[in-house]
Amino acid sequence: MRDKKDNATFDLPGFSPAAPLEPEPKRGTGPRGKRAIMKQVQLELLEATDNSGLPVWTRDDALDLTGLPVWAPN
């Protein structure tokens, strides 16, 4: 920026004062319409559950009682 009393300074290209910005137009504050409320639906779980919400235990022949795989003889 150039000082009025300083004649030794010079204006650099690209450092001219910026043009004043135009203010944003204000949005109208008219009445709002109601939004459509989506109806909630209960989703079914993939596996059957008991009263506690845990999956029902089923016996799998490929697993032992601890849940480890049963090695089949070759």
BELNORFEN-V591224 format. One record per residue. N is the residue number from 1. PSI is psi in whole degrees, 0 to 359 (NA if undefined). OMEGA is omega in degrees with one decimal (NA if undefined). Layout:
BEGIN
N:PSI:OMEGA ; N:PSI:OMEGA
END
This chain:
BEGIN
1:143:-175.3 ; 2:130:176.9 ; 3:141:-177.1 ; 4:327:-177.2 ; 5:349:-176.0 ; 6:105:179.6 ; 7:351:-177.4 ; 8:342:-179.8 ; 9:156:178.5 ; 10:157:-178.5 ; 11:128:176.9 ; 12:145:178.5 ; 13:139:178.3 ; 14:354:-179.5 ; 15:27:177.8 ; 16:158:-179.5 ; 17:141:-178.6 ; 18:149:177.5 ; 19:143:-179.9 ; 20:139:-179.3 ; 21:145:177.2 ; 22:136:179.2 ; 23:148:179.8 ; 24:141:176.9 ; 25:140:-178.5 ; 26:143:178.2 ; 27:149:178.1 ; 28:145:179.2 ; 29:50:-179.5 ; 30:177:-179.4 ; 31:144:179.6 ; 32:144:175.4 ; 33:160:178.2 ; 34:142:175.6 ; 35:147:177.4 ; 36:126:-179.5 ; 37:127:179.4 ; 38:136:179.7 ; 39:134:179.4 ; 40:140:-178.3 ; 41:136:176.8 ; 42:124:179.6 ; 43:142:176.1 ; 44:138:178.6 ; 45:159:-177.9 ; 46:325:-178.3 ; 47:154:176.6 ; 48:143:-179.3 ; 49:159:175.1 ; 50:191:-176.9 ; 51:334:-179.0 ; 52:350:-179.3 ; 53:356:177.9 ; 54:154:178.1 ; 55:145:178.2 ; 56:133:-179.0 ; 57:129:176.3 ; 58:147:-179.5 ; 59:130:178.2 ; 60:127:-177.5 ; 61:340:-179.4 ; 62:351:-179.1 ; 63:148:173.9 ; 64:187:-175.4 ; 65:340:178.8 ; 66:351:179.9 ; 67:3:178.3 ; 68:151:-178.6 ; 69:145:176.4 ; 70:124:-178.8 ; 71:123:178.5 ; 72:139:177.4 ; 73:146:-178.8 ; 74:NA:NA
END
